[in-house]
């Protein structure tokens, strides 16, 4: 079986959930975000092990009240479950990234 998922393209702000697999894969999500300059995600704690995959622009992130760090296209940032995250775009270029979440399962 094959399935195609569509995601937003462009420069307008978009935050979308793309993939939530049922059954044996319900612990895996893929989300997508496009953030113009000055936009960001709400400050929150990661509810899963998260991989942030930057495909365009520069992501500015603060983890657990640390220092702001920049990540560019071609970088993947792994974030542990429970980490406080503040993610935004302070750069002129549009930021686009994917969020891959792997939720812990009970043994």
Biopython code that builds the backbone (N, CA, C, O; Angstrom):
import numpy as np
from Bio.PDB.StructureBuilder import StructureBuilder

atoms = [
    (1, "UNK", "N", (0.836, -1.182, 0.000)),
    (1, "UNK", "CA", (0.000, 0.000, 0.000)),
    (1, "UNK", "C", (0.877, 1.241, 0.000)),
    (1, "UNK", "O", (1.946, 1.264, 0.610)),
    (2, "UNK", "N", (0.418, 2.255, -0.682)),
    (2, "UNK", "CA", (1.176, 3.493, -0.797)),
    (2, "UNK", "C", (0.251, 4.661, -0.481)),
    (2, "UNK", "O", (-0.927, 4.639, -0.836)),
    (3, "UNK", "N", (0.783, 5.678, 0.183)),
    (3, "UNK", "CA", (-0.009, 6.868, 0.500)),
    (3, "UNK", "C", (0.868, 8.090, 0.288)),
    (3, "UNK", "O", (2.049, 8.089, 0.637)),
    (4, "UNK", "N", (0.289, 9.117, -0.278)),
    (4, "UNK", "CA", (0.993, 10.374, -0.493)),
    (4, "UNK", "C", (0.453, 11.416, 0.477)),
    (4, "UNK", "O", (-0.760, 11.549, 0.643)),
    (5, "UNK", "N", (1.348, 12.146, 1.110)),
    (5, "UNK", "CA", (0.970, 13.221, 2.023)),
    (5, "UNK", "C", (1.352, 14.544, 1.385)),
    (5, "UNK", "O", (2.447, 14.683, 0.842)),
    (6, "UNK", "N", (0.465, 15.500, 1.448)),
    (6, "UNK", "CA", (0.722, 16.841, 0.919)),
    (6, "UNK", "C", (1.122, 17.759, 2.077)),
    (6, "UNK", "O", (0.650, 17.579, 3.199)),
    (7, "UNK", "N", (1.985, 18.737, 1.814)),
    (7, "UNK", "CA", (2.299, 19.741, 2.813)),
    (7, "UNK", "C", (2.406, 21.106, 2.146)),
    (7, "UNK", "O", (2.646, 21.205, 0.943)),
    (8, "UNK", "N", (2.226, 22.142, 2.932)),
    (8, "UNK", "CA", (2.229, 23.518, 2.422)),
    (8, "UNK", "C", (3.585, 23.872, 1.833)),
    (8, "UNK", "O", (4.631, 23.444, 2.321)),
    (9, "UNK", "N", (3.537, 24.654, 0.786)),
    (9, "UNK", "CA", (4.744, 25.253, 0.212)),
    (9, "UNK", "C", (4.472, 26.742, 0.083)),
    (9, "UNK", "O", (3.334, 27.146, -0.156)),
    (10, "UNK", "N", (5.471, 27.537, 0.234)),
    (10, "UNK", "CA", (5.281, 28.977, 0.110)),
    (10, "UNK", "C", (5.992, 29.727, 1.208)),
    (10, "UNK", "O", (6.943, 29.232, 1.812)),
    (11, "UNK", "N", (5.509, 30.944, 1.459)),
    (11, "UNK", "CA", (6.161, 31.806, 2.438)),
    (11, "UNK", "C", (5.208, 32.247, 3.542)),
    (11, "UNK", "O", (5.628, 32.955, 4.458)),
    (12, "UNK", "N", (3.946, 31.854, 3.484)),
    (12, "UNK", "CA", (2.977, 32.198, 4.517)),
    (12, "UNK", "C", (3.132, 31.264, 5.710)),
    (12, "UNK", "O", (3.529, 30.110, 5.549)),
    (13, "UNK", "N", (2.820, 31.762, 6.916)),
    (13, "UNK", "CA", (2.936, 30.943, 8.116)),
    (13, "UNK", "C", (2.027, 29.721, 8.009)),
    (13, "UNK", "O", (0.861, 29.825, 7.627)),
    (14, "UNK", "N", (2.580, 28.575, 8.351)),
    (14, "UNK", "CA", (1.814, 27.326, 8.358)),
    (14, "UNK", "C", (2.411, 26.403, 9.400)),
    (14, "UNK", "O", (3.630, 26.260, 9.491)),
    (15, "UNK", "N", (1.551, 25.782, 10.181)),
    (15, "UNK", "CA", (1.968, 24.743, 11.117)),
    (15, "UNK", "C", (0.962, 23.623, 10.933)),
    (15, "UNK", "O", (-0.228, 23.805, 11.190)),
    (16, "UNK", "N", (1.433, 22.464, 10.487)),
    (16, "UNK", "CA", (0.506, 21.400, 10.143)),
    (16, "UNK", "C", (0.993, 20.038, 10.576)),
    (16, "UNK", "O", (2.187, 19.743, 10.528)),
    (17, "UNK", "N", (0.057, 19.210, 10.999)),
    (17, "UNK", "CA", (0.336, 17.818, 11.328)),
    (17, "UNK", "C", (0.160, 17.027, 10.044)),
    (17, "UNK", "O", (-0.902, 17.078, 9.423)),
    (18, "UNK", "N", (1.189, 16.299, 9.644)),
    (18, "UNK", "CA", (1.149, 15.588, 8.374)),
    (18, "UNK", "C", (0.848, 14.111, 8.521)),
    (18, "UNK", "O", (-0.024, 13.579, 7.835)),
    (19, "UNK", "N", (1.565, 13.449, 9.411)),
    (19, "UNK", "CA", (1.476, 11.993, 9.481)),
    (19, "UNK", "C", (1.269, 11.556, 10.920)),
    (19, "UNK", "O", (2.057, 11.896, 11.803)),
    (20, "UNK", "N", (0.216, 10.809, 11.146)),
    (20, "UNK", "CA", (-0.024, 10.114, 12.408)),
    (20, "UNK", "C", (-0.411, 8.707, 12.008)),
    (20, "UNK", "O", (-1.514, 8.482, 11.511)),
    (21, "UNK", "N", (0.458, 7.785, 12.214)),
    (21, "UNK", "CA", (0.218, 6.420, 11.759)),
    (21, "UNK", "C", (-0.530, 5.620, 12.815)),
    (21, "UNK", "O", (-0.143, 5.626, 13.983)),
    (22, "UNK", "N", (-1.584, 4.939, 12.425)),
    (22, "UNK", "CA", (-2.372, 4.145, 13.376)),
    (22, "UNK", "C", (-1.723, 2.800, 13.678)),
    (22, "UNK", "O", (-0.710, 2.426, 13.086)),
    (23, "UNK", "N", (-2.329, 2.096, 14.604)),
    (23, "UNK", "CA", (-1.880, 0.736, 14.905)),
    (23, "UNK", "C", (-0.547, 0.713, 15.596)),
    (23, "UNK", "O", (-0.332, 1.431, 16.573)),
    (24, "UNK", "N", (0.349, -0.104, 15.100)),
    (24, "UNK", "CA", (1.667, -0.284, 15.712)),
    (24, "UNK", "C", (2.563, 0.942, 15.589)),
    (24, "UNK", "O", (3.651, 0.973, 16.164)),
    (25, "UNK", "N", (2.117, 1.952, 14.845)),
    (25, "UNK", "CA", (2.956, 3.126, 14.614)),
    (25, "UNK", "C", (2.383, 4.384, 15.238)),
    (25, "UNK", "O", (2.772, 5.487, 14.854)),
    (26, "UNK", "N", (1.456, 4.249, 16.205)),
    (26, "UNK", "CA", (0.817, 5.437, 16.767)),
    (26, "UNK", "C", (1.758, 6.280, 17.624)),
    (26, "UNK", "O", (1.352, 7.309, 18.164)),
    (27, "UNK", "N", (3.001, 5.853, 17.748)),
    (27, "UNK", "CA", (3.979, 6.620, 18.513)),
    (27, "UNK", "C", (4.865, 7.478, 17.607)),
    (27, "UNK", "O", (5.923, 7.937, 18.037)),
    (28, "UNK", "N", (4.445, 7.699, 16.361)),
    (28, "UNK", "CA", (5.269, 8.384, 15.374)),
    (28, "UNK", "C", (4.431, 9.450, 14.659)),
    (28, "UNK", "O", (3.394, 9.133, 14.076)),
    (29, "UNK", "N", (4.875, 10.708, 14.702)),
    (29, "UNK", "CA", (4.196, 11.802, 14.002)),
    (29, "UNK", "C", (5.209, 12.582, 13.177)),
    (29, "UNK", "O", (6.384, 12.661, 13.533)),
    (30, "UNK", "N", (4.749, 13.154, 12.078)),
    (30, "UNK", "CA", (5.544, 14.107, 11.308)),
    (30, "UNK", "C", (4.714, 15.384, 11.179)),
    (30, "UNK", "O", (3.579, 15.350, 10.705)),
    (31, "UNK", "N", (5.285, 16.501, 11.603)),
    (31, "UNK", "CA", (4.654, 17.812, 11.470)),
    (31, "UNK", "C", (5.532, 18.682, 10.584)),
    (31, "UNK", "O", (6.690, 18.352, 10.324)),
    (32, "UNK", "N", (4.974, 19.794, 10.121)),
    (32, "UNK", "CA", (5.673, 20.685, 9.196)),
    (32, "UNK", "C", (5.376, 22.118, 9.606)),
    (32, "UNK", "O", (4.252, 22.426, 10.002)),
    (33, "UNK", "N", (6.363, 22.997, 9.517)),
    (33, "UNK", "CA", (6.153, 24.402, 9.869)),
    (33, "UNK", "C", (6.867, 25.321, 8.887)),
    (33, "UNK", "O", (7.985, 25.049, 8.450)),
    (34, "UNK", "N", (6.189, 26.419, 8.551)),
    (34, "UNK", "CA", (6.766, 27.515, 7.774)),
    (34, "UNK", "C", (6.578, 28.766, 8.631)),
    (34, "UNK", "O", (5.458, 29.107, 9.011)),
    (35, "UNK", "N", (7.689, 29.446, 8.930)),
    (35, "UNK", "CA", (7.623, 30.628, 9.791)),
    (35, "UNK", "C", (8.329, 31.811, 9.129)),
    (35, "UNK", "O", (9.546, 31.777, 8.951)),
    (36, "UNK", "N", (7.583, 32.861, 8.759)),
    (36, "UNK", "CA", (8.223, 34.090, 8.284)),
    (36, "UNK", "C", (8.976, 34.771, 9.438)),
    (36, "UNK", "O", (8.833, 34.375, 10.595)),
    (37, "UNK", "N", (9.759, 35.775, 9.122)),
    (37, "UNK", "CA", (10.521, 36.508, 10.139)),
    (37, "UNK", "C", (9.591, 36.986, 11.255)),
    (37, "UNK", "O", (8.506, 37.507, 10.998)),
    (38, "UNK", "N", (10.035, 36.799, 12.494)),
    (38, "UNK", "CA", (9.293, 37.255, 13.652)),
    (38, "UNK", "C", (8.245, 36.281, 14.176)),
    (38, "UNK", "O", (7.650, 36.523, 15.226)),
    (39, "UNK", "N", (8.015, 35.191, 13.465)),
    (39, "UNK", "CA", (7.031, 34.195, 13.889)),
    (39, "UNK", "C", (7.722, 33.071, 14.656)),
    (39, "UNK", "O", (8.924, 32.850, 14.504)),
    (40, "UNK", "N", (6.948, 32.362, 15.480)),
    (40, "UNK", "CA", (7.517, 31.253, 16.236)),
    (40, "UNK", "C", (6.444, 30.313, 16.726)),
    (40, "UNK", "O", (5.251, 30.571, 16.565)),
    (41, "UNK", "N", (6.870, 29.234, 17.318)),
    (41, "UNK", "CA", (5.956, 28.287, 17.945)),
    (41, "UNK", "C", (5.752, 28.719, 19.392)),
    (41, "UNK", "O", (6.618, 29.385, 19.960)),
    (42, "UNK", "N", (4.626, 28.353, 19.999)),
    (42, "UNK", "CA", (4.459, 28.640, 21.427)),
    (42, "UNK", "C", (5.542, 27.920, 22.242)),
    (42, "UNK", "O", (5.950, 26.811, 21.896)),
    (43, "UNK", "N", (5.998, 28.552, 23.313)),
    (43, "UNK", "CA", (6.959, 27.901, 24.202)),
    (43, "UNK", "C", (6.259, 26.688, 24.809)),
    (43, "UNK", "O", (5.140, 26.791, 25.311)),
    (44, "UNK", "N", (6.929, 25.544, 24.758)),
    (44, "UNK", "CA", (6.327, 24.308, 25.270)),
    (44, "UNK", "C", (7.408, 23.293, 25.607)),
    (44, "UNK", "O", (8.563, 23.444, 25.209)),
    (45, "UNK", "N", (7.025, 22.268, 26.338)),
    (45, "UNK", "CA", (7.925, 21.154, 26.625)),
    (45, "UNK", "C", (7.675, 20.057, 25.604)),
    (45, "UNK", "O", (6.527, 19.745, 25.288)),
    (46, "UNK", "N", (8.735, 19.480, 25.096)),
    (46, "UNK", "CA", (8.611, 18.388, 24.127)),
    (46, "UNK", "C", (7.866, 17.224, 24.776)),
    (46, "UNK", "O", (8.217, 16.782, 25.870)),
    (47, "UNK", "N", (6.833, 16.732, 24.089)),
    (47, "UNK", "CA", (6.053, 15.617, 24.617)),
    (47, "UNK", "C", (6.501, 14.275, 24.030)),
    (47, "UNK", "O", (5.834, 13.254, 24.200)),
    (48, "UNK", "N", (7.638, 14.296, 23.340)),
    (48, "UNK", "CA", (8.203, 13.109, 22.704)),
    (48, "UNK", "C", (9.681, 13.391, 22.440)),
    (48, "UNK", "O", (10.150, 14.507, 22.663)),
    (49, "UNK", "N", (10.409, 12.391, 21.970)),
    (49, "UNK", "CA", (11.737, 12.643, 21.413)),
    (49, "UNK", "C", (11.475, 13.298, 20.063)),
    (49, "UNK", "O", (10.736, 12.756, 19.241)),
    (50, "UNK", "N", (12.076, 14.459, 19.834)),
    (50, "UNK", "CA", (11.776, 15.262, 18.653)),
    (50, "UNK", "C", (13.039, 15.439, 17.819)),
    (50, "UNK", "O", (14.127, 15.669, 18.347)),
    (51, "UNK", "N", (12.867, 15.326, 16.501)),
    (51, "UNK", "CA", (13.939, 15.672, 15.568)),
    (51, "UNK", "C", (13.436, 16.830, 14.716)),
    (51, "UNK", "O", (12.428, 16.702, 14.021)),
    (52, "UNK", "N", (14.137, 17.959, 14.770)),
    (52, "UNK", "CA", (13.799, 19.145, 13.998)),
    (52, "UNK", "C", (14.686, 19.164, 12.762)),
    (52, "UNK", "O", (15.907, 19.262, 12.876)),
    (53, "UNK", "N", (14.088, 19.072, 11.594)),
    (53, "UNK", "CA", (14.837, 18.977, 10.334)),
    (53, "UNK", "C", (14.661, 20.291, 9.579)),
    (53, "UNK", "O", (13.594, 20.558, 9.026)),
    (54, "UNK", "N", (15.712, 21.109, 9.560)),
    (54, "UNK", "CA", (15.646, 22.420, 8.918)),
    (54, "UNK", "C", (15.910, 22.256, 7.428)),
    (54, "UNK", "O", (16.954, 21.739, 7.030)),
    (55, "UNK", "N", (14.946, 22.706, 6.590)),
    (55, "UNK", "CA", (15.106, 22.578, 5.148)),
    (55, "UNK", "C", (15.312, 23.916, 4.454)),
    (55, "UNK", "O", (15.802, 23.971, 3.326)),
    (56, "UNK", "N", (14.927, 25.014, 5.146)),
    (56, "UNK", "CA", (15.103, 26.333, 4.542)),
    (56, "UNK", "C", (15.189, 27.373, 5.648)),
    (56, "UNK", "O", (14.454, 27.298, 6.632)),
    (57, "UNK", "N", (16.083, 28.339, 5.492)),
    (57, "UNK", "CA", (16.195, 29.433, 6.453)),
    (57, "UNK", "C", (17.031, 29.093, 7.664)),
    (57, "UNK", "O", (17.824, 28.151, 7.652)),
    (58, "UNK", "N", (16.835, 29.890, 8.733)),
    (58, "UNK", "CA", (17.587, 29.730, 9.974)),
    (58, "UNK", "C", (16.608, 29.655, 11.139)),
    (58, "UNK", "O", (15.794, 30.557, 11.338)),
    (59, "UNK", "N", (16.696, 28.575, 11.904)),
    (59, "UNK", "CA", (15.875, 28.388, 13.095)),
    (59, "UNK", "C", (16.654, 28.889, 14.300)),
    (59, "UNK", "O", (17.803, 28.499, 14.510)),
    (60, "UNK", "N", (16.028, 29.756, 15.095)),
    (60, "UNK", "CA", (16.617, 30.177, 16.360)),
    (60, "UNK", "C", (15.875, 29.434, 17.464)),
    (60, "UNK", "O", (14.649, 29.510, 17.552)),
    (61, "UNK", "N", (16.608, 28.722, 18.300)),
    (61, "UNK", "CA", (15.989, 27.901, 19.335)),
    (61, "UNK", "C", (16.664, 28.122, 20.680)),
    (61, "UNK", "O", (17.878, 28.300, 20.776)),
    (62, "UNK", "N", (15.826, 28.103, 21.720)),
    (62, "UNK", "CA", (16.300, 28.135, 23.104)),
    (62, "UNK", "C", (15.762, 26.881, 23.757)),
    (62, "UNK", "O", (14.557, 26.627, 23.734)),
    (63, "UNK", "N", (16.658, 26.093, 24.343)),
    (63, "UNK", "CA", (16.268, 24.857, 25.005)),
    (63, "UNK", "C", (16.544, 24.970, 26.498)),
    (63, "UNK", "O", (17.644, 25.344, 26.905)),
    (64, "UNK", "N", (15.535, 24.643, 27.318)),
    (64, "UNK", "CA", (15.662, 24.652, 28.781)),
    (64, "UNK", "C", (16.268, 25.949, 29.310)),
    (64, "UNK", "O", (17.154, 25.912, 30.163)),
    (65, "UNK", "N", (15.807, 27.077, 28.821)),
    (65, "UNK", "CA", (16.249, 28.396, 29.289)),
    (65, "UNK", "C", (17.738, 28.659, 29.065)),
    (65, "UNK", "O", (18.335, 29.495, 29.744)),
    (66, "UNK", "N", (18.330, 27.947, 28.118)),
    (66, "UNK", "CA", (19.734, 28.173, 27.784)),
    (66, "UNK", "C", (19.882, 29.367, 26.847)),
    (66, "UNK", "O", (18.984, 30.203, 26.750)),
    (67, "UNK", "N", (20.993, 29.439, 26.175)),
    (67, "UNK", "CA", (21.274, 30.501, 25.220)),
    (67, "UNK", "C", (20.616, 30.193, 23.880)),
    (67, "UNK", "O", (20.468, 29.028, 23.512)),
    (68, "UNK", "N", (20.222, 31.228, 23.154)),
    (68, "UNK", "CA", (19.670, 31.056, 21.811)),
    (68, "UNK", "C", (20.757, 30.512, 20.886)),
    (68, "UNK", "O", (21.904, 30.959, 20.919)),
    (69, "UNK", "N", (20.373, 29.541, 20.062)),
    (69, "UNK", "CA", (21.291, 28.948, 19.090)),
    (69, "UNK", "C", (20.609, 28.935, 17.738)),
    (69, "UNK", "O", (19.392, 28.769, 17.656)),
    (70, "UNK", "N", (21.387, 29.109, 16.667)),
    (70, "UNK", "CA", (20.857, 29.093, 15.308)),
    (70, "UNK", "C", (21.205, 27.777, 14.619)),
    (70, "UNK", "O", (22.297, 27.234, 14.785)),
    (71, "UNK", "N", (20.246, 27.281, 13.841)),
    (71, "UNK", "CA", (20.405, 26.048, 13.073)),
    (71, "UNK", "C", (19.932, 26.340, 11.656)),
    (71, "UNK", "O", (18.882, 26.952, 11.462)),
    (72, "UNK", "N", (20.705, 25.903, 10.665)),
    (72, "UNK", "CA", (20.389, 26.207, 9.276)),
    (72, "UNK", "C", (19.971, 24.997, 8.466)),
    (72, "UNK", "O", (19.989, 23.860, 8.936)),
    (73, "UNK", "N", (19.594, 25.285, 7.234)),
    (73, "UNK", "CA", (19.176, 24.242, 6.304)),
    (73, "UNK", "C", (20.239, 23.151, 6.242)),
    (73, "UNK", "O", (21.437, 23.427, 6.178)),
    (74, "UNK", "N", (19.771, 21.914, 6.262)),
    (74, "UNK", "CA", (20.679, 20.775, 6.228)),
    (74, "UNK", "C", (21.041, 20.254, 7.602)),
    (74, "UNK", "O", (21.801, 19.292, 7.712)),
    (75, "UNK", "N", (20.513, 20.866, 8.660)),
    (75, "UNK", "CA", (20.800, 20.396, 10.013)),
    (75, "UNK", "C", (19.571, 19.736, 10.624)),
    (75, "UNK", "O", (18.436, 20.140, 10.372)),
    (76, "UNK", "N", (19.824, 18.710, 11.435)),
    (76, "UNK", "CA", (18.790, 18.013, 12.192)),
    (76, "UNK", "C", (19.150, 18.143, 13.664)),
    (76, "UNK", "O", (20.266, 17.819, 14.070)),
    (77, "UNK", "N", (18.192, 18.622, 14.465)),
    (77, "UNK", "CA", (18.421, 18.822, 15.887)),
    (77, "UNK", "C", (17.562, 17.825, 16.655)),
    (77, "UNK", "O", (16.338, 17.826, 16.519)),
    (78, "UNK", "N", (18.204, 16.962, 17.472)),
    (78, "UNK", "CA", (17.477, 16.008, 18.312)),
    (78, "UNK", "C", (17.222, 16.659, 19.660)),
    (78, "UNK", "O", (18.126, 17.232, 20.268)),
    (79, "UNK", "N", (15.960, 16.561, 20.127)),
    (79, "UNK", "CA", (15.552, 17.156, 21.399)),
    (79, "UNK", "C", (14.931, 16.051, 22.250)),
    (79, "UNK", "O", (14.039, 15.341, 21.787)),
    (80, "UNK", "N", (15.392, 15.901, 23.476)),
    (80, "UNK", "CA", (14.858, 14.870, 24.367)),
    (80, "UNK", "C", (13.470, 15.232, 24.871)),
    (80, "UNK", "O", (13.127, 16.408, 24.990)),
    (81, "UNK", "N", (12.682, 14.217, 25.163)),
    (81, "UNK", "CA", (11.342, 14.385, 25.717)),
    (81, "UNK", "C", (11.432, 15.190, 27.023)),
    (81, "UNK", "O", (12.315, 14.950, 27.847)),
    (82, "UNK", "N", (10.513, 16.142, 27.201)),
    (82, "UNK", "CA", (10.484, 16.961, 28.403)),
    (82, "UNK", "C", (11.274, 18.251, 28.309)),
    (82, "UNK", "O", (11.164, 19.100, 29.193)),
    (83, "UNK", "N", (12.066, 18.420, 27.264)),
    (83, "UNK", "CA", (12.877, 19.630, 27.099)),
    (83, "UNK", "C", (11.986, 20.830, 26.797)),
    (83, "UNK", "O", (11.113, 20.756, 25.932)),
    (84, "UNK", "N", (12.205, 21.926, 27.503)),
    (84, "UNK", "CA", (11.488, 23.163, 27.209)),
    (84, "UNK", "C", (12.064, 23.743, 25.927)),
    (84, "UNK", "O", (13.282, 23.841, 25.773)),
    (85, "UNK", "N", (11.174, 24.132, 24.994)),
    (85, "UNK", "CA", (11.616, 24.617, 23.685)),
    (85, "UNK", "C", (10.957, 25.948, 23.347)),
    (85, "UNK", "O", (9.758, 26.139, 23.546)),
    (86, "UNK", "N", (11.772, 26.860, 22.832)),
    (86, "UNK", "CA", (11.269, 28.105, 22.253)),
    (86, "UNK", "C", (11.891, 28.199, 20.868)),
    (86, "UNK", "O", (13.103, 28.373, 20.740)),
    (87, "UNK", "N", (11.067, 28.085, 19.831)),
    (87, "UNK", "CA", (11.563, 28.012, 18.457)),
    (87, "UNK", "C", (10.949, 29.135, 17.643)),
    (87, "UNK", "O", (9.739, 29.361, 17.690)),
    (88, "UNK", "N", (11.797, 29.842, 16.891)),
    (88, "UNK", "CA", (11.282, 30.927, 16.070)),
    (88, "UNK", "C", (12.218, 31.287, 14.940)),
    (88, "UNK", "O", (13.282, 30.694, 14.763)),
    (89, "UNK", "N", (11.787, 32.286, 14.175)),
    (89, "UNK", "CA", (12.566, 32.780, 13.048)),
    (89, "UNK", "C", (12.891, 34.246, 13.273)),
    (89, "UNK", "O", (11.996, 35.091, 13.276)),
    (90, "UNK", "N", (14.166, 34.551, 13.460)),
    (90, "UNK", "CA", (14.616, 35.928, 13.618)),
    (90, "UNK", "C", (15.348, 36.414, 12.378)),
    (90, "UNK", "O", (15.839, 37.542, 12.340)),
    (91, "UNK", "N", (15.421, 35.561, 11.368)),
    (91, "UNK", "CA", (16.160, 35.859, 10.140)),
    (91, "UNK", "C", (15.223, 36.448, 9.079)),
    (91, "UNK", "O", (14.006, 36.283, 9.167)),
    (92, "UNK", "N", (15.771, 37.116, 8.104)),
    (92, "UNK", "CA", (14.966, 37.692, 7.012)),
    (92, "UNK", "C", (14.324, 36.604, 6.150)),
    (92, "UNK", "O", (13.193, 36.764, 5.691)),
    (93, "UNK", "N", (15.037, 35.505, 5.930)),
    (93, "UNK", "CA", (14.527, 34.433, 5.065)),
    (93, "UNK", "C", (13.449, 33.635, 5.793)),
    (93, "UNK", "O", (13.470, 33.520, 7.019)),
    (94, "UNK", "N", (12.522, 33.094, 5.040)),
    (94, "UNK", "CA", (11.482, 32.233, 5.599)),
    (94, "UNK", "C", (12.126, 30.962, 6.139)),
    (94, "UNK", "O", (13.009, 30.384, 5.505)),
    (95, "UNK", "N", (11.674, 30.532, 7.316)),
    (95, "UNK", "CA", (12.150, 29.293, 7.939)),
    (95, "UNK", "C", (11.156, 28.182, 7.627)),
    (95, "UNK", "O", (9.949, 28.359, 7.790)),
    (96, "UNK", "N", (11.659, 27.050, 7.183)),
    (96, "UNK", "CA", (10.824, 25.873, 6.952)),
    (96, "UNK", "C", (11.507, 24.670, 7.575)),
    (96, "UNK", "O", (12.701, 24.449, 7.374)),
    (97, "UNK", "N", (10.735, 23.886, 8.340)),
    (97, "UNK", "CA", (11.312, 22.706, 8.967)),
    (97, "UNK", "C", (10.242, 21.643, 9.212)),
    (97, "UNK", "O", (9.047, 21.934, 9.261)),
    (98, "UNK", "N", (10.702, 20.423, 9.362)),
    (98, "UNK", "CA", (9.844, 19.295, 9.707)),
    (98, "UNK", "C", (10.120, 18.899, 11.150)),
    (98, "UNK", "O", (11.239, 19.040, 11.643)),
    (99, "UNK", "N", (9.088, 18.404, 11.815)),
    (99, "UNK", "CA", (9.181, 17.961, 13.197)),
    (99, "UNK", "C", (8.803, 16.486, 13.218)),
    (99, "UNK", "O", (7.652, 16.134, 12.961)),
    (100, "UNK", "N", (9.762, 15.631, 13.521)),
    (100, "UNK", "CA", (9.503, 14.189, 13.611)),
    (100, "UNK", "C", (9.468, 13.839, 15.089)),
    (100, "UNK", "O", (10.451, 14.024, 15.806)),
    (101, "UNK", "N", (8.298, 13.321, 15.548)),
    (101, "UNK", "CA", (8.118, 12.982, 16.957)),
    (101, "UNK", "C", (8.039, 11.471, 17.120)),
    (101, "UNK", "O", (7.326, 10.782, 16.391)),
    (102, "UNK", "N", (8.791, 10.979, 18.095)),
    (102, "UNK", "CA", (8.724, 9.568, 18.459)),
    (102, "UNK", "C", (8.343, 9.509, 19.932)),
    (102, "UNK", "O", (9.133, 9.854, 20.811)),
    (103, "UNK", "N", (7.124, 9.066, 20.178)),
    (103, "UNK", "CA", (6.603, 9.017, 21.534)),
    (103, "UNK", "C", (7.076, 7.747, 22.230)),
    (103, "UNK", "O", (7.160, 6.682, 21.618)),
    (104, "UNK", "N", (7.382, 7.873, 23.512)),
    (104, "UNK", "CA", (7.786, 6.704, 24.291)),
    (104, "UNK", "C", (6.565, 5.797, 24.473)),
    (104, "UNK", "O", (5.453, 6.275, 24.699)),
    (105, "UNK", "N", (6.785, 4.499, 24.372)),
    (105, "UNK", "CA", (5.699, 3.549, 24.560)),
    (105, "UNK", "C", (5.932, 2.766, 25.830)),
    (105, "UNK", "O", (7.070, 2.577, 26.261)),
    (106, "UNK", "N", (4.856, 2.318, 26.418)),
    (106, "UNK", "CA", (4.977, 1.506, 27.640)),
    (106, "UNK", "C", (5.454, 0.120, 27.278)),
    (106, "UNK", "O", (5.004, -0.457, 26.288)),
    (107, "UNK", "N", (6.366, -0.424, 28.075)),
    (107, "UNK", "CA", (6.907, -1.752, 27.793)),
    (107, "UNK", "C", (6.027, -2.818, 28.394)),
    (107, "UNK", "O", (6.319, -4.007, 28.263)),
]
sb = StructureBuilder()
sb.init_structure("model")
sb.init_model(0)
sb.init_chain("A")
sb.init_seg("    ")
for serial, (resi, resn, name, xyz) in enumerate(atoms, 1):
    if name == "N":
        sb.init_residue(resn, " ", resi, " ")
    sb.init_atom(name, np.array(xyz, "f"), 0.0, 1.0, " ", f" {name:<3s}", serial, name[0])
structure = sb.get_structure()
